Amino acid sequence: MSAFRPLLAAGLAAVLGFPLTEASATPTKYPLVLDNCGAQVTINKAPQRAIGLGQNSAEIMLLLGLEDKMAGTAFWPSKVLPQLAAANAKVKLLTVEFPTFEAILAENPDFVAAALPSLLGPTSKVAKREDVDKVGVPSYISPSTCLSTEKANDQYGSRDQLWSMDLLYKEIDELSQIFDVADRGQDLIADFKKREATLRAGVSKDGEKLSYVFWFSSPSPTADAYLGGKNAASGFIADLLGGKNAIMAEAEWPTLGWESIIAANPDVIVVASLDRNRWELDKPEAKIKFLNSDPAVSQLPAVRNNAIVVMDGQAMNPTIRTVYGAEQVAEQLKALGLLK
């Protein structure tokens, strides 16, 4: 799997072979005003004590080489990307779970970036945007997760169109502008676009589309399973690999019983690997054991054919991990002879 982390801006384009863009040559002009998830955000200067709430926000900042501008991070479903481990070690970890608002304020932040509205939104138990506004701290929420909750009965909302990497590229671009490192942002976007194109070009269009179920986790074997929704990052991965999501719910994280999953009859089951250890079924080996031992589920053709692959659970969120996850799935399916 390819790895990418921008170095210092000097000489970066030459090292990577990417052309310098107009954006890369233009410093940010402050105050910078952005429209973000229904709010207008004003950045008066490049942040020096930023907080990354959620793995995606933190990892984007680390990929942009901003560890010295970060005062802390929180909420990590998975371990940091290996190539970012050294940089991440320089940044204070508040908690791998949901932090308190008091813990965030204790770091004297001058900017907060959140990967999910559940970390900084109207229903968040951590804080609402107006809470950080009141203390004079600008905030930013990932455009990929600003979803309507009207059609879904959960805090994650629903998506009526398939997520695309364009929203991620927008996030990288805007964060790089906020920190006045637009050149690094453009180079990171170029890397992801190249990898996205490689995945699409490397999959044969011959034959029928494979259908996928993306199983994130379950509280117990008898509980409903949290799955990747039709138009979520999971659906994007299926589409990127020339297939389709067998789960048709527009909710970002639908929960379904195994009777419904059996009825969907996927060709491939993708199980998430999570490091948080909240539930036993966060572990991929526990998921695979259940799939092979449950009397009904074990009869699924995908299980009988051993068409079960493991993917980083964070890739099922619309994040920088999504392409990494697609690469993981493609590699395993090629080994199984299911993709060319």
C-alpha positions as CSV (number, residue, x, y, z in Angstrom):
1,M,0.0,0.0,0.0
2,S,1.4,3.4,-0.9
3,A,2.1,5.9,1.8
4,F,2.2,9.6,1.5
5,R,3.0,12.4,4.0
6,P,4.0,15.8,2.8
7,L,7.4,17.0,3.9
8,L,8.4,20.6,4.2
9,A,7.0,22.6,1.3
10,A,10.4,23.3,-0.2
11,G,11.2,20.9,-3.0
12,L,8.1,18.8,-2.4
13,A,6.6,19.1,-5.9
14,A,10.0,18.2,-7.4
15,V,10.4,15.1,-5.1
16,L,7.0,13.8,-5.9
17,G,6.8,14.7,-9.5
18,F,3.7,16.8,-9.0
19,P,3.4,20.1,-10.9
20,L,3.1,23.2,-8.8
21,T,-0.4,24.6,-9.0
22,E,-1.6,28.2,-8.8
23,A,-3.0,27.4,-5.3
24,S,0.4,26.1,-4.2
25,A,2.0,29.4,-5.0
26,T,-0.6,31.5,-3.3
27,P,-0.3,32.2,0.5
28,T,-3.6,32.4,2.4
29,K,-4.9,35.9,2.8
30,Y,-6.5,36.4,6.3
31,P,-9.1,36.8,7.4
32,L,-10.2,33.7,5.6
33,V,-13.9,33.2,5.4
34,L,-15.4,29.8,4.6
35,D,-18.9,28.4,4.4
36,N,-18.8,25.1,6.4
37,C,-21.8,22.9,7.1
38,G,-24.3,25.7,7.1
39,A,-22.1,28.1,9.2
40,Q,-19.7,30.9,8.2
41,V,-16.3,30.4,9.6
42,T,-13.8,33.2,9.9
43,I,-10.1,32.4,10.4
44,N,-8.0,35.5,11.4
45,K,-4.7,33.8,11.3
46,A,-3.1,30.4,10.9
47,P,-3.9,28.2,14.0
48,Q,-1.1,27.4,16.4
49,R,-3.0,25.3,18.9
50,A,-5.5,23.2,16.9
51,I,-7.5,20.3,18.2
52,G,-8.3,17.4,15.9
53,L,-11.6,15.8,17.1
54,G,-11.9,12.5,15.3
55,Q,-9.4,10.4,13.4
56,N,-10.0,11.9,10.0
57,S,-9.5,15.5,11.1
58,A,-6.4,14.6,13.0
59,E,-4.9,12.5,10.3
60,I,-5.4,15.1,7.6
61,M,-3.6,17.6,9.7
62,L,-0.8,15.2,10.3
63,L,-0.6,14.4,6.6
64,L,-0.3,18.1,6.0
65,G,2.7,18.2,8.4
66,L,0.9,20.2,11.1
67,E,1.8,18.3,14.2
68,D,3.7,21.3,15.6
69,K,0.4,23.3,15.3
70,M,-1.7,20.8,17.1
71,A,-2.6,21.0,20.8
72,G,-4.4,17.7,21.0
73,T,-6.5,15.0,19.4
74,A,-9.4,12.7,20.5
75,F,-11.7,9.9,19.3
76,W,-9.6,7.3,17.5
77,P,-11.5,4.1,16.4
78,S,-8.3,2.8,14.9
79,K,-4.6,3.3,15.4
80,V,-3.0,6.1,13.5
81,L,-1.6,5.3,10.1
82,P,1.9,3.8,10.6
83,Q,3.6,6.4,8.5
84,L,2.1,9.1,10.8
85,A,3.0,7.4,14.1
86,A,6.2,9.5,14.8
87,A,4.4,12.8,14.0
88,N,1.3,11.8,16.1
89,A,3.5,11.0,19.1
90,K,4.3,14.7,19.3
91,V,0.7,15.6,19.8
92,K,-1.2,15.2,23.1
93,L,-3.9,12.5,23.1
94,L,-6.9,13.6,25.1
95,T,-8.7,10.3,24.8
96,V,-9.4,7.6,22.2
97,E,-13.2,8.1,23.0
98,F,-15.4,11.2,23.2
99,P,-13.6,14.0,25.1
100,T,-15.3,16.4,27.5
101,F,-15.6,20.0,26.4
102,E,-13.6,21.0,29.5
103,A,-10.7,18.8,28.4
104,I,-10.7,20.5,25.0
105,L,-10.7,24.0,26.6
106,A,-8.0,23.1,29.0
107,E,-5.6,22.9,26.0
108,N,-6.3,26.6,25.2
109,P,-7.2,25.8,21.5
110,D,-7.4,28.4,18.8
111,F,-9.1,26.1,16.3
112,V,-11.2,22.9,16.4
113,A,-11.6,20.6,13.5
114,A,-14.2,17.8,13.9
115,A,-14.7,14.7,11.8
116,L,-18.3,14.1,12.8
117,P,-21.2,16.2,14.0
118,S,-21.5,13.9,16.9
119,L,-18.2,15.4,18.1
120,L,-19.2,19.0,17.4
121,G,-22.8,19.4,16.3
122,P,-26.4,20.0,17.4
123,T,-26.8,16.6,19.1
124,S,-23.2,16.2,20.3
125,K,-22.5,15.3,23.9
126,V,-19.1,16.9,23.6
127,A,-20.0,20.4,22.4
128,K,-22.0,22.4,20.0
129,R,-20.6,24.8,17.5
130,E,-22.1,27.7,19.4
131,D,-20.2,26.5,22.5
132,V,-16.9,27.0,20.9
133,D,-18.0,30.2,19.2
134,K,-18.8,31.6,22.6
135,V,-15.2,31.2,23.7
136,G,-13.9,32.7,20.5
137,V,-12.6,29.5,18.9
138,P,-13.4,28.9,15.2
139,S,-14.5,25.4,14.2
140,Y,-14.7,23.3,11.1
141,I,-16.7,20.1,10.5
142,S,-15.8,17.6,7.8
143,P,-18.0,18.4,4.7
144,S,-18.4,14.6,4.1
145,T,-20.4,14.2,7.3
146,C,-22.7,17.2,7.2
147,L,-25.9,15.1,6.6
148,S,-29.6,15.6,7.1
149,T,-31.0,13.7,10.0
150,E,-34.6,14.2,8.9
151,K,-34.9,10.8,7.1
152,A,-32.8,8.8,9.6
153,N,-33.6,8.2,13.2
154,D,-30.0,8.5,14.4
155,Q,-27.3,11.2,14.8
156,Y,-25.4,10.2,11.7
157,G,-28.1,11.1,9.2
158,S,-28.7,9.9,5.7
159,R,-27.2,10.4,2.2
160,D,-29.3,10.5,-0.9
161,Q,-26.3,10.6,-3.3
162,L,-23.2,8.4,-3.4
163,W,-20.4,10.0,-1.4
164,S,-17.4,10.9,-3.6
165,M,-13.8,11.9,-2.9
166,D,-14.6,15.4,-4.1
167,L,-15.9,16.2,-0.6
168,L,-12.6,14.9,0.9
169,Y,-10.6,17.0,-1.5
170,K,-12.7,20.0,-0.5
171,E,-11.8,19.3,3.2
172,I,-8.1,18.9,2.5
173,D,-8.0,22.0,0.4
174,E,-9.9,24.1,3.0
175,L,-7.8,22.8,6.0
176,S,-4.6,23.6,4.0
177,Q,-5.9,27.1,3.4
178,I,-6.7,27.6,7.1
179,F,-3.2,26.7,8.0
180,D,-1.6,28.5,5.1
181,V,-0.1,25.3,3.6
182,A,-2.1,25.2,0.4
183,D,0.9,23.7,-1.5
184,R,0.9,20.7,0.7
185,G,-2.9,20.4,0.4
186,Q,-2.7,20.3,-3.4
187,D,0.0,17.7,-3.4
188,L,-1.9,15.5,-1.0
189,I,-5.0,15.8,-3.2
190,A,-3.0,14.9,-6.3
191,D,-1.7,11.7,-4.6
192,F,-5.2,10.6,-3.6
193,K,-6.5,11.3,-7.1
194,K,-3.8,9.2,-8.6
195,R,-4.6,6.3,-6.3
196,E,-8.3,6.6,-7.0
197,A,-7.7,6.5,-10.7
198,T,-5.5,3.4,-10.3
199,L,-8.2,1.5,-8.4
200,R,-10.8,2.3,-11.1
201,A,-8.5,1.4,-14.0
202,G,-7.3,-1.8,-12.4
203,V,-10.7,-3.5,-12.1
204,S,-12.1,-5.4,-15.1
205,K,-15.5,-4.2,-16.3
206,D,-16.3,-7.6,-17.7
207,G,-18.9,-9.8,-16.0
208,E,-21.4,-8.9,-13.4
209,K,-20.9,-6.4,-10.6
210,L,-20.0,-8.0,-7.2
211,S,-22.3,-7.0,-4.4
212,Y,-20.9,-6.1,-1.0
213,V,-21.9,-5.9,2.6
214,F,-19.7,-3.8,4.8
215,W,-20.1,-5.0,8.5
216,F,-18.7,-2.4,10.9
217,S,-19.6,-4.0,14.2
218,S,-22.3,-5.3,16.5
219,P,-22.8,-5.1,20.3
220,S,-23.4,-8.9,20.3
221,P,-24.0,-11.8,17.9
222,T,-27.8,-11.6,18.5
223,A,-27.9,-7.8,18.0
224,D,-28.5,-5.9,14.8
225,A,-25.3,-5.2,12.8
226,Y,-24.0,-1.7,12.0
227,L,-23.5,-1.7,8.3
228,G,-22.2,0.8,5.7
229,G,-25.1,2.4,4.0
230,K,-25.9,2.5,0.3
231,N,-24.4,5.9,-0.4
232,A,-21.8,6.0,2.4
233,A,-18.1,5.5,2.0
234,S,-18.7,1.8,1.8
235,G,-20.9,2.3,-1.2
236,F,-18.2,4.4,-2.7
237,I,-15.6,1.6,-2.2
238,A,-18.0,-0.9,-3.9
239,D,-18.5,1.5,-6.8
240,L,-14.7,2.2,-7.0
241,L,-14.1,-1.5,-7.4
242,G,-16.7,-1.9,-10.1
243,G,-19.4,-3.3,-7.8
244,K,-22.4,-2.2,-5.7
245,N,-23.5,-2.1,-2.1
246,A,-26.0,-4.9,-1.4
247,I,-27.5,-2.7,1.4
248,M,-29.9,-0.2,-0.1
249,A,-30.7,1.9,3.0
250,E,-29.8,5.6,2.6
251,A,-29.0,5.9,6.3
252,E,-25.3,6.4,6.8
253,W,-25.1,3.6,9.3
254,P,-28.2,1.3,9.0
255,T,-28.6,-1.4,11.6
256,L,-30.1,-4.6,10.2
257,G,-30.8,-8.1,11.6
258,W,-29.1,-11.1,10.0
259,E,-32.3,-12.2,8.3
260,S,-32.2,-9.0,6.3
261,I,-28.5,-9.4,5.5
262,I,-29.0,-13.0,4.4
263,A,-31.8,-11.8,2.1
264,A,-29.4,-9.2,0.6
265,N,-27.2,-12.2,-0.4
266,P,-23.9,-10.4,-1.0
267,D,-21.1,-11.8,-3.1
268,V,-18.5,-10.4,-0.7
269,I,-18.6,-9.6,3.0
270,V,-16.2,-6.9,4.2
271,V,-15.5,-7.0,7.9
272,A,-14.1,-4.1,9.8
273,S,-11.0,-4.2,11.9
274,L,-11.3,-1.8,14.9
275,D,-8.8,-1.0,17.6
276,R,-11.2,0.5,20.1
277,N,-12.3,-2.8,21.7
278,R,-15.7,-1.5,22.7
279,W,-17.4,-4.7,21.7
280,E,-16.0,-8.2,21.1
281,L,-17.3,-8.0,17.5
282,D,-15.0,-5.0,16.9
283,K,-12.4,-7.7,16.2
284,P,-12.3,-9.1,12.7
285,E,-11.5,-12.6,13.9
286,A,-14.6,-12.5,16.1
287,K,-16.7,-11.5,13.1
288,I,-15.3,-14.2,10.9
289,K,-15.8,-16.8,13.6
290,F,-19.5,-15.8,13.9
291,L,-20.0,-15.8,10.1
292,N,-18.6,-19.4,9.9
293,S,-20.4,-20.8,13.0
294,D,-23.9,-19.3,12.9
295,P,-26.2,-22.0,11.5
296,A,-28.0,-19.6,9.1
297,V,-25.3,-17.1,8.3
298,S,-22.8,-19.7,7.5
299,Q,-24.9,-20.9,4.6
300,L,-24.5,-17.6,2.7
301,P,-22.7,-18.3,-0.6
302,A,-20.2,-15.5,0.3
303,V,-19.3,-17.4,3.5
304,R,-19.2,-20.8,1.9
305,N,-17.0,-19.4,-0.9
306,N,-14.7,-17.7,1.7
307,A,-15.4,-14.3,0.1
308,I,-14.7,-12.6,3.4
309,V,-12.2,-9.8,3.5
310,V,-10.9,-7.6,6.3
311,M,-10.7,-3.8,6.1
312,D,-9.7,-1.0,8.4
313,G,-13.0,0.1,10.0
314,Q,-12.1,3.7,9.7
315,A,-12.2,3.3,6.0
316,M,-16.0,2.8,6.3
317,N,-16.2,6.4,7.3
318,P,-15.9,9.0,4.5
319,T,-12.3,9.8,5.3
320,I,-8.7,9.8,4.0
321,R,-8.8,6.1,5.1
322,T,-11.4,5.2,2.5
323,V,-8.9,4.9,-0.4
324,Y,-6.6,2.9,1.9
325,G,-9.5,0.6,2.6
326,A,-10.4,0.2,-1.0
327,E,-6.8,-0.8,-1.7
328,Q,-7.0,-3.4,1.1
329,V,-10.2,-4.9,-0.3
330,A,-8.9,-5.0,-3.9
331,E,-5.7,-6.7,-2.9
332,Q,-7.5,-9.5,-1.0
333,L,-10.1,-10.0,-3.7
334,K,-7.4,-10.3,-6.4
335,A,-5.8,-12.9,-4.2
336,L,-9.1,-14.7,-4.1
337,G,-9.5,-14.5,-7.8
338,L,-12.6,-12.3,-7.6
339,L,-11.1,-9.2,-9.2
340,K,-8.7,-9.0,-12.1
